[in-house]
Amino acid sequence: MNEGEEITKGFTAGIFESKEIGNCSNWGISSRAKSVMIASPNERLHVFNINTEKDEIVVIKKRGDYVYAEPIDAPKGCGWMMGGSFIYSCDSRFRSEINEYPVPLHDRQESNKKYEELSR
C-alpha cells in the first residue's frame, strides 16, 4: 500500500464502556456506535469493506509503548482524549496485529463542533 492511498477494507472491533458511569465522550463515536471499523494499511486486517457512509472509522496510533485509537477524520492539532471507552475484538488478529489488551478510544474532545451543534 502506497502513502496516501485510500484504505477500503478494515477490521471491526467492539466498543466497551463502564455500565456504572456510562458514556463520557462528549458526543464522540462511542456515544452513537457499538462498534468501529479499524482502517489500517496492514493487509491482515483487511477483512470487511469499509462503508464511509455507515461505519465509524478509527485508526490505531502509537505514542511510545502507548497504543490508542482515534477517529480517522480527527482534525490535526486538535486535542483528542479518552472518554472512558475501549475497543477490542476476540479475533486473534486483534491481539497479534494491534494490541494484546483492549485499546483506549480517544473520541472525546472539549472543543467539539458536533457537541456545540447538538447542544443548541
KELO-327607 format. One record per atom (N, C-alpha, C): residue in three letters; x, y, z. Coordinates in steps of 0.1 Angstrom, whole numbers, padded with zeros to 4 digits, always signed. Last residue first. Layout:
# residues N
ALAXYZ ...
END
This chain:
# residues 120
ARG-0274+0230+0211 ARG-0282+0242+0208 ARG-0297+0240+0210 SER-0259+0207+0212 SER-0264+0213+0225 SER-0272+0226+0223 LEU-0251+0201+0186 LEU-0262+0193+0193 LEU-0267+0199+0206 GLU-0231+0220+0181 GLU-0243+0219+0173 GLU-0255+0212+0180 GLU-0212+0213+0201 GLU-0218+0227+0200 GLU-0231+0227+0192 TYR-0206+0187+0193 TYR-0212+0190+0206 TYR-0219+0203+0206 LYS-0194+0192+0168 LYS-0207+0184+0169 LYS-0214+0186+0182 LYS-0172+0206+0176 LYS-0182+0213+0169 LYS-0195+0206+0169 ASN-0155+0203+0206 ASN-0161+0195+0196 ASN-0173+0203+0189 SER-0135+0208+0226 SER-0140+0219+0216 SER-0146+0212+0204 GLU-0130+0184+0239 GLU-0137+0195+0246 GLU-0142+0206+0236 GLN-0135+0152+0228 GLN-0129+0165+0225 GLN-0137+0175+0232 ARG-0130+0117+0226 ARG-0136+0128+0234 ARG-0128+0141+0230 ASP-0119+0094+0217 ASP-0130+0100+0209 ASP-0137+0112+0216 HIS-0098+0072+0219 HIS-0097+0087+0221 HIS-0107+0094+0212 LEU-0100+0043+0234 LEU-0106+0050+0223 LEU-0106+0065+0226 PRO-0075+0020+0243 PRO-0083+0032+0247 PRO-0088+0039+0234 VAL-0079-0015+0236 VAL-0072-0002+0232 VAL-0081+0010+0236 PRO-0073-0045+0255 PRO-0082-0035+0249 PRO-0075-0022+0247 TYR-0041-0062+0246 TYR-0052-0058+0255 TYR-0061-0048+0249 GLU-0023-0066+0226 GLU-0028-0078+0233 GLU-0040-0074+0242 ASN-0029-0050+0195 ASN-0025-0050+0208 ASN-0031-0062+0216 ILE-0026-0057+0165 ILE-0029-0044+0171 ILE-0024-0043+0185 GLU-0019-0083+0158 GLU-0016-0072+0149 GLU-0018-0058+0155 SER-0027-0101+0178 SER-0014-0103+0172 SER-0010-0090+0164 ARG-0052-0092+0187 ARG-0041-0094+0197 ARG-0028-0094+0190 PHE-0066-0092+0163 PHE-0066-0080+0171 PHE-0053-0081+0180 ARG-0064-0119+0154 ARG-0057-0108+0147 ARG-0056-0095+0154 SER-0082-0133+0170 SER-0067-0134+0173 SER-0059-0124+0166 ASP-0111-0117+0181 ASP-0104-0123+0170 ASP-0089-0122+0173 CYS-0123-0103+0200 CYS-0117-0115+0205 CYS-0110-0123+0193 SER-0115-0068+0202 SER-0121-0079+0194 SER-0115-0092+0199 TYR-0120-0035+0214 TYR-0114-0048+0215 TYR-0122-0058+0206 ILE-0117-0002+0227 ILE-0121-0011+0216 ILE-0114-0024+0218 PHE-0131+0017+0255 PHE-0121+0009+0249 PHE-0126+0002+0237 SER-0140+0049+0270 SER-0143+0036+0263 SER-0130+0030+0257 GLY-0134+0073+0282 GLY-0138+0062+0291 GLY-0141+0049+0283 GLY-0124+0091+0264 GLY-0137+0094+0270 GLY-0142+0082+0279 MET-0092+0103+0258 MET-0100+0091+0261 MET-0113+0096+0268 MET-0089+0130+0234 MET-0086+0123+0246 MET-0095+0111+0249 TRP-0075+0153+0211 TRP-0085+0142+0213 TRP-0080+0134+0226 GLY-0069+0184+0202 GLY-0067+0175+0213 GLY-0077+0165+0216 CYS-0057+0190+0170 CYS-0068+0191+0179 CYS-0066+0180+0190 GLY-0038+0186+0150 GLY-0035+0196+0160 GLY-0046+0198+0171 LYS-0062+0177+0126 LYS-0048+0177+0130 LYS-0046+0189+0140 PRO-0093+0162+0133 PRO-0085+0173+0128 PRO-0071+0173+0134 ALA-0101+0129+0125 ALA-0097+0138+0136 ALA-0089+0150+0130 ASP-0111+0109+0109 ASP-0112+0122+0104 ASP-0109+0133+0115 ILE-0107+0086+0124 ILE-0099+0088+0112 ILE-0099+0102+0107 PRO-0105+0088+0160 PRO-0113+0090+0147 PRO-0104+0093+0135 GLU-0081+0066+0174 GLU-0086+0079+0172 GLU-0095+0080+0160 ALA-0067+0044+0199 ALA-0075+0046+0186 ALA-0080+0060+0186 TYR-0034+0036+0211 TYR-0047+0041+0212 TYR-0054+0042+0199 VAL-0007+0025+0230 VAL-0014+0022+0218 VAL-0028+0028+0220 TYR+0025+0033+0242 TYR+0010+0035+0244 TYR+0003+0034+0231 ASP+0052+0033+0239 ASP+0045+0020+0241 ASP+0030+0021+0242 GLY+0051+0060+0218 GLY+0060+0051+0226 GLY+0054+0037+0227 ARG+0022+0060+0207 ARG+0030+0070+0212 ARG+0039+0063+0222 LYS+0004+0049+0179 LYS+0013+0046+0190 LYS+0020+0058+0194 LYS-0030+0043+0166 LYS-0017+0051+0167 LYS-0009+0047+0179 ILE-0054+0033+0144 ILE-0046+0029+0156 ILE-0033+0037+0155 VAL-0084+0049+0135 VAL-0070+0045+0131 VAL-0063+0042+0145 VAL-0119+0043+0128 VAL-0108+0048+0136 VAL-0094+0043+0130 ILE-0152+0051+0117 ILE-0138+0046+0114 ILE-0128+0052+0123 GLU-0183+0039+0116 GLU-0175+0048+0124 GLU-0161+0042+0123 ASP-0200+0033+0085 ASP-0191+0029+0095 ASP-0185+0041+0103 LYS-0216+0047+0065 LYS-0223+0040+0076 LYS-0213+0037+0088 GLU-0201+0059+0046 GLU-0214+0065+0049 GLU-0220+0059+0062 THR-0180+0043+0042 THR-0177+0056+0048 THR-0190+0063+0052 ASN-0176+0011+0047 ASN-0186+0019+0041 ASN-0185+0033+0048 ILE-0151-0012+0040 ILE-0154+0000+0048 ILE-0165+0008+0040 ASN-0153-0047+0040 ASN-0153-0035+0032 ASN-0157-0023+0041 PHE-0132-0067+0062 PHE-0145-0062+0057 PHE-0143-0049+0049 VAL-0104-0073+0064 VAL-0114-0083+0065 VAL-0128-0079+0059 HIS-0075-0065+0067 HIS-0084-0062+0056 HIS-0095-0073+0055 LEU-0054-0071+0084 LEU-0066-0066+0090 LEU-0077-0061+0080 ARG-0034-0079+0068 ARG-0040-0090+0076 ARG-0053-0085+0083 GLU-0025-0055+0057 GLU-0034-0063+0049 GLU-0040-0075+0057 ASN-0022-0025+0072 ASN-0019-0039+0075 ASN-0029-0048+0068 PRO-0032+0000+0071 PRO-0025-0004+0059 PRO-0021-0019+0060 SER-0065+0003+0085 SER-0051+0000+0086 SER-0045-0004+0073 ALA-0093+0012+0103 ALA-0086+0013+0090 ALA-0072+0012+0092 ILE-0117-0005+0120 ILE-0103+0000+0121 ILE-0097+0000+0107 MET-0148+0005+0128 MET-0141-0002+0118 MET-0126+0004+0119 VAL-0166-0002+0159 VAL-0159+0007+0150 VAL-0152-0002+0139 SER-0197-0004+0177 SER-0185-0010+0171 SER-0179+0001+0162 LYS-0218+0010+0185 LYS-0215-0002+0194 LYS-0202-0008+0189 ALA-0223+0046+0186 ALA-0220+0033+0179 ALA-0216+0022+0190 ARG-0226+0070+0200 ARG-0236+0066+0190 ARG-0233+0053+0183 SER-0205+0074+0218 SER-0219+0078+0222 SER-0230+0073+0212 SER-0182+0068+0205 SER-0187+0058+0214 SER-0201+0061+0219 ILE-0176+0091+0190 ILE-0180+0079+0183 ILE-0187+0069+0193 GLY-0188+0118+0212 GLY-0179+0111+0203 GLY-0184+0099+0197 TRP-0203+0134+0230 TRP-0208+0131+0217 TRP-0198+0125+0207 ASN-0185+0131+0253 ASN-0189+0144+0248 ASN-0194+0143+0233 SER-0179+0106+0264 SER-0172+0110+0252 SER-0175+0124+0247 CYS-0189+0090+0284 CYS-0183+0103+0288 CYS-0175+0109+0276 ASN-0215+0068+0292 ASN-0206+0074+0282 ASN-0201+0088+0286 GLY-0213+0051+0325 GLY-0219+0055+0312 GLY-0209+0061+0302 ILE-0208+0042+0350 ILE-0206+0056+0347 ILE-0213+0060+0334 GLU-0216+0014+0349 GLU-0218+0023+0361 GLU-0218+0038+0358 LYS-0206+0004+0326 LYS-0221+0004+0328 LYS-0225+0013+0340 SER-0180+0016+0308 SER-0185+0013+0321 SER-0200+0014+0321 GLU-0176+0002+0275 GLU-0176+0013+0284 GLU-0182+0009+0297 PHE-0164-0008+0243 PHE-0168-0012+0256 PHE-0166+0000+0265 ILE-0170-0017+0210 ILE-0167-0006+0219 ILE-0172-0010+0233 GLY-0154-0041+0188 GLY-0165-0036+0197 GLY-0160-0025+0206 ALA-0141-0039+0155 ALA-0139-0041+0169 ALA-0151-0035+0177 THR-0132-0050+0122 THR-0142-0045+0132 THR-0138-0048+0146 PHE-0111-0038+0098 PHE-0113-0048+0108 PHE-0122-0043+0118 GLY-0112-0030+0063 GLY-0108-0028+0076 GLY-0112-0040+0085 LYS-0107-0014+0031 LYS-0111-0026+0039 LYS-0106-0023+0053 THR-0098+0008+0019 THR-0112+0005+0016 THR-0116-0008+0024 ILE-0078+0036+0022 ILE-0080+0022+0027 ILE-0095+0019+0025 GLU-0061+0054-0004 GLU-0073+0052+0005 GLU-0074+0038+0009 GLU-0027+0064-0001 GLU-0037+0055-0008 GLU-0049+0053+0002 GLY-0007+0077+0013 GLY-0018+0085+0008 GLY-0029+0077+0001 GLU+0018+0054+0002 GLU+0015+0066+0011 GLU+0003+0073+0005 ASN+0006+0022-0009 ASN+0014+0034-0010 ASN+0009+0045-0001 MET+0008-0012+0000 MET+0000+0000+0000 MET+0009+0012+0000 
END
